[in-house]
Amino acid sequence: MGIGFWQAKQIQEEKEEKKLMKRKKVEIIWEDSTGTDTVWDSKHATSLKPLKIHTIGYIWEETKKYIVVIQSIAKYQIARRFTIPKGCIKKITKL
């Protein structure tokens, strides 16, 4: 006697969850641009500097140009997905 539909579905879901949980967890240190929507005088225009950002998450995708990081993984969901251009990345540390 074989397994039923719901048992097969559960086995498949468990495989998918394990696959999600095997993603590489990293800390990425990168620089982001800054700006303002207010009027500044020229003396203060040079005070805006790029921001040093620390992002911790799971690598979802990596290409030559960018890394996609997700910050939360649940059984069937991912959350807070965003893309960091590789030219902005200063350091990647595996956690």
Residue, then its C-alpha position, 0 to 999 in steps of 0.5 A: m500500500g502506497i502513501g496517500f496524497w496528504q502524506a506525499k504533500q507533507i513529505q514534499e513540504e518538509k523537503e522544501e522547508k529543509k531546502l530553505m533552511k540550508r541557505k547561507k546565513v551572512e553578515i554583509i557590510w555595505e555602503d548606501s547612498t544618503g540624501t535629503d529632501t530639504v534645502w541645504d546651503s553649500k557649506h553643509a552639502t559636503s556633510l552627507k556621506p555614504l552610510k555604512i550598513h550591516t545586514i544579516g540575512y540569508i543569501w537567496e540569489e547571487t549574480k555578478k552584479y548583486i546579492v539578494v538577501i532575505q532576512s526571515i525564513a518561515k515554513y512556507q514564507i520568506a520576508r524582507r527581501f532586498t538586493i544589494p549591488k556588489g559594488c556597494i559591498k565591503k565585506i561578507t562574513k558567513l555566520 
